[in-house]
Amino acid sequence: MAWTVYGAIVSQYGDVEATITVPGMSNKPTIKWYVEDHFGYDPNFMAPVAIVLVGFAVFFAFMYAYCLKTLNFQMR
């Protein structure tokens, strides 16, 4: 779940240069800076996040197919 949230936030807000108002801050930071500083999300880390998410999907698809092949649930 954390990898998905990381990928969603970085892909949607990682390159937005609009300014926002943050309570407690005197300056108006950009959304890109706030995501990097407050959450610690690096937009350059998007490729490893995508690889991990695809890897999870492939792993669970393989495990599903392997278990269906090897486990026999028929009682005779």
Helices and strands as residue ranges (DSSP letters): H 2-13, H 31-34, I 35-39, G 43-45, H 46-70
